[in-house]
Amino acid sequence: MAKEPKQFKINVSHTRRGDKIVEGTLEYLLGYFSYTLEIGHSWNSKINRSPKTIKSFVTNLQKSYEEKEASCYERTFVELID
């Protein structure tokens, strides 16, 4: 019997737009946030576009939002929900 991939919940919180919860496997989340990761990597090549762990994914996604919103007052914050 095949092992089910683990599901994760990510809370994406924006100062003006509020909270949004995205749920799925690491593979799904990589696809869902691929554009943001790509933008972050284009500005900072140290940002990994395909991290292997959920902790690394959250860290790289947060760094990507920081690069994407460099001089904006309204910021986006990402956190893993247990």
Jmol script that loads the backbone (N, CA, C; Angstrom):
load data "model"
ATOM      1  N   MET A   1       0.839  -1.175   0.000  1.00  0.00           N
ATOM      2  CA  MET A   1       0.000   0.000   0.000  1.00  0.00           C
ATOM      3  C   MET A   1       0.890   1.247   0.000  1.00  0.00           C
ATOM      4  N   ALA A   2       0.618   2.167  -0.894  1.00  0.00           N
ATOM      5  CA  ALA A   2       1.429   3.382  -1.027  1.00  0.00           C
ATOM      6  C   ALA A   2       1.137   4.355   0.113  1.00  0.00           C
ATOM      7  N   LYS A   3       2.182   5.019   0.534  1.00  0.00           N
ATOM      8  CA  LYS A   3       2.049   6.004   1.607  1.00  0.00           C
ATOM      9  C   LYS A   3       1.472   7.302   1.041  1.00  0.00           C
ATOM     10  N   GLU A   4       0.495   7.858   1.738  1.00  0.00           N
ATOM     11  CA  GLU A   4      -0.125   9.114   1.325  1.00  0.00           C
ATOM     12  C   GLU A   4       0.845  10.276   1.543  1.00  0.00           C
ATOM     13  N   PRO A   5       0.976  11.193   0.573  1.00  0.00           N
ATOM     14  CA  PRO A   5       1.818  12.370   0.782  1.00  0.00           C
ATOM     15  C   PRO A   5       1.230  13.251   1.882  1.00  0.00           C
ATOM     16  N   LYS A   6       2.100  13.849   2.664  1.00  0.00           N
ATOM     17  CA  LYS A   6       1.659  14.682   3.780  1.00  0.00           C
ATOM     18  C   LYS A   6       1.057  15.989   3.273  1.00  0.00           C
ATOM     19  N   GLN A   7      -0.029  16.405   3.909  1.00  0.00           N
ATOM     20  CA  GLN A   7      -0.705  17.651   3.583  1.00  0.00           C
ATOM     21  C   GLN A   7      -0.235  18.749   4.537  1.00  0.00           C
ATOM     22  N   PHE A   8      -0.035  19.941   4.000  1.00  0.00           N
ATOM     23  CA  PHE A   8       0.407  21.082   4.793  1.00  0.00           C
ATOM     24  C   PHE A   8      -0.563  22.241   4.592  1.00  0.00           C
ATOM     25  N   LYS A   9      -0.643  23.115   5.592  1.00  0.00           N
ATOM     26  CA  LYS A   9      -1.443  24.329   5.494  1.00  0.00           C
ATOM     27  C   LYS A   9      -0.509  25.523   5.641  1.00  0.00           C
ATOM     28  N   ILE A  10      -0.608  26.438   4.695  1.00  0.00           N
ATOM     29  CA  ILE A  10       0.202  27.656   4.704  1.00  0.00           C
ATOM     30  C   ILE A  10      -0.743  28.847   4.843  1.00  0.00           C
ATOM     31  N   ASN A  11      -0.469  29.710   5.806  1.00  0.00           N
ATOM     32  CA  ASN A  11      -1.240  30.933   5.979  1.00  0.00           C
ATOM     33  C   ASN A  11      -0.461  32.074   5.332  1.00  0.00           C
ATOM     34  N   VAL A  12      -1.066  32.691   4.334  1.00  0.00           N
ATOM     35  CA  VAL A  12      -0.473  33.834   3.648  1.00  0.00           C
ATOM     36  C   VAL A  12      -1.231  35.057   4.130  1.00  0.00           C
ATOM     37  N   SER A  13      -0.561  35.903   4.882  1.00  0.00           N
ATOM     38  CA  SER A  13      -1.196  37.052   5.515  1.00  0.00           C
ATOM     39  C   SER A  13      -0.683  38.339   4.888  1.00  0.00           C
ATOM     40  N   HIS A  14      -1.603  39.143   4.387  1.00  0.00           N
ATOM     41  CA  HIS A  14      -1.261  40.422   3.780  1.00  0.00           C
ATOM     42  C   HIS A  14      -1.912  41.528   4.600  1.00  0.00           C
ATOM     43  N   THR A  15      -1.214  42.626   4.779  1.00  0.00           N
ATOM     44  CA  THR A  15      -1.712  43.691   5.657  1.00  0.00           C
ATOM     45  C   THR A  15      -3.048  44.259   5.200  1.00  0.00           C
ATOM     46  N   ARG A  16      -3.290  44.364   3.937  1.00  0.00           N
ATOM     47  CA  ARG A  16      -4.544  44.941   3.454  1.00  0.00           C
ATOM     48  C   ARG A  16      -5.569  43.873   3.045  1.00  0.00           C
ATOM     49  N   ARG A  17      -5.124  42.812   2.399  1.00  0.00           N
ATOM     50  CA  ARG A  17      -6.039  41.801   1.873  1.00  0.00           C
ATOM     51  C   ARG A  17      -6.457  40.756   2.893  1.00  0.00           C
ATOM     52  N   GLY A  18      -5.793  40.699   4.040  1.00  0.00           N
ATOM     53  CA  GLY A  18      -6.146  39.718   5.061  1.00  0.00           C
ATOM     54  C   GLY A  18      -5.427  38.392   4.880  1.00  0.00           C
ATOM     55  N   ASP A  19      -5.990  37.344   5.480  1.00  0.00           N
ATOM     56  CA  ASP A  19      -5.362  36.022   5.474  1.00  0.00           C
ATOM     57  C   ASP A  19      -5.959  35.129   4.390  1.00  0.00           C
ATOM     58  N   LYS A  20      -5.106  34.240   3.886  1.00  0.00           N
ATOM     59  CA  LYS A  20      -5.541  33.232   2.925  1.00  0.00           C
ATOM     60  C   LYS A  20      -4.821  31.945   3.294  1.00  0.00           C
ATOM     61  N   ILE A  21      -5.561  30.856   3.418  1.00  0.00           N
ATOM     62  CA  ILE A  21      -4.961  29.568   3.755  1.00  0.00           C
ATOM     63  C   ILE A  21      -4.919  28.713   2.500  1.00  0.00           C
ATOM     64  N   VAL A  22      -3.721  28.211   2.183  1.00  0.00           N
ATOM     65  CA  VAL A  22      -3.523  27.328   1.041  1.00  0.00           C
ATOM     66  C   VAL A  22      -3.109  25.976   1.596  1.00  0.00           C
ATOM     67  N   GLU A  23      -3.792  24.919   1.165  1.00  0.00           N
ATOM     68  CA  GLU A  23      -3.532  23.580   1.696  1.00  0.00           C
ATOM     69  C   GLU A  23      -3.180  22.635   0.558  1.00  0.00           C
ATOM     70  N   GLY A  24      -2.179  21.766   0.812  1.00  0.00           N
ATOM     71  CA  GLY A  24      -1.801  20.775  -0.178  1.00  0.00           C
ATOM     72  C   GLY A  24      -0.473  20.131   0.152  1.00  0.00           C
ATOM     73  N   THR A  25      -0.045  19.249  -0.717  1.00  0.00           N
ATOM     74  CA  THR A  25       1.259  18.603  -0.552  1.00  0.00           C
ATOM     75  C   THR A  25       2.352  19.604  -0.899  1.00  0.00           C
ATOM     76  N   LEU A  26       3.577  19.258  -0.562  1.00  0.00           N
ATOM     77  CA  LEU A  26       4.705  20.142  -0.888  1.00  0.00           C
ATOM     78  C   LEU A  26       4.774  20.354  -2.400  1.00  0.00           C
ATOM     79  N   GLU A  27       4.537  19.307  -3.162  1.00  0.00           N
ATOM     80  CA  GLU A  27       4.564  19.404  -4.627  1.00  0.00           C
ATOM     81  C   GLU A  27       3.489  20.381  -5.131  1.00  0.00           C
ATOM     82  N   TYR A  28       2.292  20.302  -4.566  1.00  0.00           N
ATOM     83  CA  TYR A  28       1.215  21.213  -4.944  1.00  0.00           C
ATOM     84  C   TYR A  28       1.574  22.657  -4.584  1.00  0.00           C
ATOM     85  N   LEU A  29       2.104  22.859  -3.375  1.00  0.00           N
ATOM     86  CA  LEU A  29       2.460  24.204  -2.925  1.00  0.00           C
ATOM     87  C   LEU A  29       3.563  24.805  -3.790  1.00  0.00           C
ATOM     88  N   LEU A  30       4.510  23.967  -4.212  1.00  0.00           N
ATOM     89  CA  LEU A  30       5.572  24.459  -5.111  1.00  0.00           C
ATOM     90  C   LEU A  30       4.975  24.942  -6.429  1.00  0.00           C
ATOM     91  N   GLY A  31       4.004  24.222  -6.934  1.00  0.00           N
ATOM     92  CA  GLY A  31       3.343  24.642  -8.164  1.00  0.00           C
ATOM     93  C   GLY A  31       2.503  25.891  -7.963  1.00  0.00           C
ATOM     94  N   TYR A  32       1.791  25.962  -6.853  1.00  0.00           N
ATOM     95  CA  TYR A  32       0.904  27.077  -6.552  1.00  0.00           C
ATOM     96  C   TYR A  32       1.683  28.384  -6.398  1.00  0.00           C
ATOM     97  N   PHE A  33       2.829  28.324  -5.726  1.00  0.00           N
ATOM     98  CA  PHE A  33       3.633  29.522  -5.471  1.00  0.00           C
ATOM     99  C   PHE A  33       4.843  29.627  -6.402  1.00  0.00           C
ATOM    100  N   SER A  34       4.838  28.894  -7.509  1.00  0.00           N
ATOM    101  CA  SER A  34       6.012  28.860  -8.394  1.00  0.00           C
ATOM    102  C   SER A  34       6.360  30.233  -8.962  1.00  0.00           C
ATOM    103  N   TYR A  35       5.352  31.040  -9.293  1.00  0.00           N
ATOM    104  CA  TYR A  35       5.625  32.361  -9.853  1.00  0.00           C
ATOM    105  C   TYR A  35       6.306  33.273  -8.830  1.00  0.00           C
ATOM    106  N   THR A  36       5.833  33.236  -7.589  1.00  0.00           N
ATOM    107  CA  THR A  36       6.443  34.052  -6.538  1.00  0.00           C
ATOM    108  C   THR A  36       7.873  33.601  -6.280  1.00  0.00           C
ATOM    109  N   LEU A  37       8.101  32.282  -6.246  1.00  0.00           N
ATOM    110  CA  LEU A  37       9.460  31.760  -6.054  1.00  0.00           C
ATOM    111  C   LEU A  37      10.361  32.160  -7.225  1.00  0.00           C
ATOM    112  N   GLU A  38       9.811  32.151  -8.428  1.00  0.00           N
ATOM    113  CA  GLU A  38      10.584  32.536  -9.613  1.00  0.00           C
ATOM    114  C   GLU A  38      10.964  34.012  -9.562  1.00  0.00           C
ATOM    115  N   ILE A  39      10.044  34.869  -9.159  1.00  0.00           N
ATOM    116  CA  ILE A  39      10.339  36.305  -9.025  1.00  0.00           C
ATOM    117  C   ILE A  39      11.424  36.524  -7.974  1.00  0.00           C
ATOM    118  N   GLY A  40      11.286  35.857  -6.831  1.00  0.00           N
ATOM    119  CA  GLY A  40      12.287  35.987  -5.778  1.00  0.00           C
ATOM    120  C   GLY A  40      13.660  35.547  -6.244  1.00  0.00           C
ATOM    121  N   HIS A  41      13.696  34.431  -6.979  1.00  0.00           N
ATOM    122  CA  HIS A  41      14.972  33.918  -7.481  1.00  0.00           C
ATOM    123  C   HIS A  41      15.580  34.858  -8.527  1.00  0.00           C
ATOM    124  N   SER A  42      14.738  35.512  -9.309  1.00  0.00           N
ATOM    125  CA  SER A  42      15.270  36.415 -10.332  1.00  0.00           C
ATOM    126  C   SER A  42      15.948  37.630  -9.705  1.00  0.00           C
ATOM    127  N   TRP A  43      15.490  38.037  -8.515  1.00  0.00           N
ATOM    128  CA  TRP A  43      16.106  39.165  -7.820  1.00  0.00           C
ATOM    129  C   TRP A  43      17.237  38.737  -6.896  1.00  0.00           C
ATOM    130  N   ASN A  44      17.150  37.521  -6.371  1.00  0.00           N
ATOM    131  CA  ASN A  44      18.161  37.015  -5.441  1.00  0.00           C
ATOM    132  C   ASN A  44      18.398  35.550  -5.777  1.00  0.00           C
ATOM    133  N   SER A  45      19.513  35.248  -6.387  1.00  0.00           N
ATOM    134  CA  SER A  45      19.778  33.885  -6.859  1.00  0.00           C
ATOM    135  C   SER A  45      19.967  32.874  -5.727  1.00  0.00           C
ATOM    136  N   LYS A  46      20.056  33.340  -4.483  1.00  0.00           N
ATOM    137  CA  LYS A  46      20.183  32.421  -3.349  1.00  0.00           C
ATOM    138  C   LYS A  46      18.840  31.792  -2.964  1.00  0.00           C
ATOM    139  N   ILE A  47      17.744  32.328  -3.480  1.00  0.00           N
ATOM    140  CA  ILE A  47      16.422  31.772  -3.195  1.00  0.00           C
ATOM    141  C   ILE A  47      16.223  30.514  -4.028  1.00  0.00           C
ATOM    142  N   ASN A  48      15.917  29.417  -3.347  1.00  0.00           N
ATOM    143  CA  ASN A  48      15.737  28.118  -3.981  1.00  0.00           C
ATOM    144  C   ASN A  48      14.319  28.022  -4.546  1.00  0.00           C
ATOM    145  N   ARG A  49      14.202  27.712  -5.829  1.00  0.00           N
ATOM    146  CA  ARG A  49      12.890  27.601  -6.463  1.00  0.00           C
ATOM    147  C   ARG A  49      12.232  26.253  -6.224  1.00  0.00           C
ATOM    148  N   SER A  50      12.984  25.258  -5.799  1.00  0.00           N
ATOM    149  CA  SER A  50      12.406  23.924  -5.562  1.00  0.00           C
ATOM    150  C   SER A  50      12.983  23.307  -4.289  1.00  0.00           C
ATOM    151  N   PRO A  51      12.624  23.855  -3.130  1.00  0.00           N
ATOM    152  CA  PRO A  51      13.127  23.295  -1.873  1.00  0.00           C
ATOM    153  C   PRO A  51      12.575  21.894  -1.625  1.00  0.00           C
ATOM    154  N   LYS A  52      13.301  21.117  -0.849  1.00  0.00           N
ATOM    155  CA  LYS A  52      12.946  19.711  -0.608  1.00  0.00           C
ATOM    156  C   LYS A  52      12.119  19.500   0.658  1.00  0.00           C
ATOM    157  N   THR A  53      12.155  20.440   1.595  1.00  0.00           N
ATOM    158  CA  THR A  53      11.408  20.290   2.847  1.00  0.00           C
ATOM    159  C   THR A  53      10.416  21.441   2.997  1.00  0.00           C
ATOM    160  N   ILE A  54       9.406  21.237   3.828  1.00  0.00           N
ATOM    161  CA  ILE A  54       8.392  22.269   4.023  1.00  0.00           C
ATOM    162  C   ILE A  54       8.978  23.479   4.745  1.00  0.00           C
ATOM    163  N   LYS A  55       9.903  23.257   5.669  1.00  0.00           N
ATOM    164  CA  LYS A  55      10.531  24.368   6.383  1.00  0.00           C
ATOM    165  C   LYS A  55      11.333  25.243   5.418  1.00  0.00           C
ATOM    166  N   SER A  56      12.085  24.605   4.543  1.00  0.00           N
ATOM    167  CA  SER A  56      12.857  25.340   3.540  1.00  0.00           C
ATOM    168  C   SER A  56      11.927  26.060   2.559  1.00  0.00           C
ATOM    169  N   PHE A  57      10.810  25.428   2.226  1.00  0.00           N
ATOM    170  CA  PHE A  57       9.825  26.049   1.339  1.00  0.00           C
ATOM    171  C   PHE A  57       9.291  27.350   1.933  1.00  0.00           C
ATOM    172  N   VAL A  58       8.889  27.308   3.210  1.00  0.00           N
ATOM    173  CA  VAL A  58       8.331  28.493   3.868  1.00  0.00           C
ATOM    174  C   VAL A  58       9.378  29.599   3.930  1.00  0.00           C
ATOM    175  N   THR A  59      10.614  29.254   4.258  1.00  0.00           N
ATOM    176  CA  THR A  59      11.698  30.238   4.331  1.00  0.00           C
ATOM    177  C   THR A  59      11.939  30.894   2.968  1.00  0.00           C
ATOM    178  N   ASN A  60      12.020  30.082   1.924  1.00  0.00           N
ATOM    179  CA  ASN A  60      12.277  30.623   0.586  1.00  0.00           C
ATOM    180  C   ASN A  60      11.086  31.416   0.051  1.00  0.00           C
ATOM    181  N   LEU A  61       9.873  31.000   0.400  1.00  0.00           N
ATOM    182  CA  LEU A  61       8.691  31.750  -0.024  1.00  0.00           C
ATOM    183  C   LEU A  61       8.650  33.117   0.652  1.00  0.00           C
ATOM    184  N   GLN A  62       8.977  33.165   1.944  1.00  0.00           N
ATOM    185  CA  GLN A  62       9.000  34.442   2.655  1.00  0.00           C
ATOM    186  C   GLN A  62      10.060  35.365   2.058  1.00  0.00           C
ATOM    187  N   LYS A  63      11.230  34.827   1.752  1.00  0.00           N
ATOM    188  CA  LYS A  63      12.288  35.630   1.131  1.00  0.00           C
ATOM    189  C   LYS A  63      11.867  36.131  -0.245  1.00  0.00           C
ATOM    190  N   SER A  64      11.106  35.308  -0.972  1.00  0.00           N
ATOM    191  CA  SER A  64      10.621  35.716  -2.290  1.00  0.00           C
ATOM    192  C   SER A  64       9.647  36.880  -2.171  1.00  0.00           C
ATOM    193  N   TYR A  65       8.734  36.805  -1.194  1.00  0.00           N
ATOM    194  CA  TYR A  65       7.815  37.929  -0.977  1.00  0.00           C
ATOM    195  C   TYR A  65       8.579  39.191  -0.574  1.00  0.00           C
ATOM    196  N   GLU A  66       9.639  39.044   0.216  1.00  0.00           N
ATOM    197  CA  GLU A  66      10.438  40.203   0.612  1.00  0.00           C
ATOM    198  C   GLU A  66      11.109  40.852  -0.603  1.00  0.00           C
ATOM    199  N   GLU A  67      11.589  40.049  -1.523  1.00  0.00           N
ATOM    200  CA  GLU A  67      12.201  40.583  -2.744  1.00  0.00           C
ATOM    201  C   GLU A  67      11.142  41.215  -3.640  1.00  0.00           C
ATOM    202  N   LYS A  68      10.005  40.548  -3.767  1.00  0.00           N
ATOM    203  CA  LYS A  68       8.925  41.012  -4.632  1.00  0.00           C
ATOM    204  C   LYS A  68       8.344  42.344  -4.156  1.00  0.00           C
ATOM    205  N   GLU A  69       8.238  42.516  -2.832  1.00  0.00           N
ATOM    206  CA  GLU A  69       7.636  43.716  -2.249  1.00  0.00           C
ATOM    207  C   GLU A  69       8.695  44.617  -1.630  1.00  0.00           C
ATOM    208  N   ALA A  70       9.820  44.743  -2.261  1.00  0.00           N
ATOM    209  CA  ALA A  70      11.000  45.387  -1.699  1.00  0.00           C
ATOM    210  C   ALA A  70      10.736  46.736  -1.047  1.00  0.00           C
ATOM    211  N   SER A  71      10.070  47.628  -1.711  1.00  0.00           N
ATOM    212  CA  SER A  71       9.877  48.964  -1.137  1.00  0.00           C
ATOM    213  C   SER A  71       8.417  49.262  -0.807  1.00  0.00           C
ATOM    214  N   CYS A  72       7.600  48.229  -0.726  1.00  0.00           N
ATOM    215  CA  CYS A  72       6.177  48.419  -0.411  1.00  0.00           C
ATOM    216  C   CYS A  72       5.971  48.513   1.095  1.00  0.00           C
ATOM    217  N   TYR A  73       5.019  49.309   1.476  1.00  0.00           N
ATOM    218  CA  TYR A  73       4.670  49.426   2.894  1.00  0.00           C
ATOM    219  C   TYR A  73       3.846  48.223   3.350  1.00  0.00           C
ATOM    220  N   GLU A  74       2.934  47.777   2.508  1.00  0.00           N
ATOM    221  CA  GLU A  74       2.077  46.640   2.838  1.00  0.00           C
ATOM    222  C   GLU A  74       2.806  45.349   2.495  1.00  0.00           C
ATOM    223  N   ARG A  75       3.037  44.525   3.485  1.00  0.00           N
ATOM    224  CA  ARG A  75       3.832  43.313   3.321  1.00  0.00           C
ATOM    225  C   ARG A  75       2.996  42.048   3.404  1.00  0.00           C
ATOM    226  N   THR A  76       3.550  40.966   2.882  1.00  0.00           N
ATOM    227  CA  THR A  76       2.952  39.644   2.957  1.00  0.00           C
ATOM    228  C   THR A  76       3.833  38.785   3.863  1.00  0.00           C
ATOM    229  N   PHE A  77       3.188  38.042   4.767  1.00  0.00           N
ATOM    230  CA  PHE A  77       3.906  37.144   5.675  1.00  0.00           C
ATOM    231  C   PHE A  77       3.371  35.730   5.501  1.00  0.00           C
ATOM    232  N   VAL A  78       4.283  34.770   5.590  1.00  0.00           N
ATOM    233  CA  VAL A  78       3.930  33.372   5.359  1.00  0.00           C
ATOM    234  C   VAL A  78       4.259  32.572   6.606  1.00  0.00           C
ATOM    235  N   GLU A  79       3.337  31.662   6.985  1.00  0.00           N
ATOM    236  CA  GLU A  79       3.617  30.788   8.126  1.00  0.00           C
ATOM    237  C   GLU A  79       2.985  29.428   7.905  1.00  0.00           C
ATOM    238  N   LEU A  80       3.608  28.420   8.470  1.00  0.00           N
ATOM    239  CA  LEU A  80       3.102  27.056   8.417  1.00  0.00           C
ATOM    240  C   LEU A  80       2.149  26.848   9.568  1.00  0.00           C
ATOM    241  N   ILE A  81       0.955  26.318   9.284  1.00  0.00           N
ATOM    242  CA  ILE A  81      -0.031  26.037  10.316  1.00  0.00           C
ATOM    243  C   ILE A  81       0.047  24.554  10.648  1.00  0.00           C
ATOM    244  N   ASP A  82       0.154  24.233  11.928  1.00  0.00           N
ATOM    245  CA  ASP A  82       0.225  22.825  12.336  1.00  0.00           C
ATOM    246  C   ASP A  82      -1.130  22.195  12.452  1.00  0.00           C
TER     247      ASP A  82
END
end "model"
wireframe off; spacefill off
backbone 0.3
color backbone group
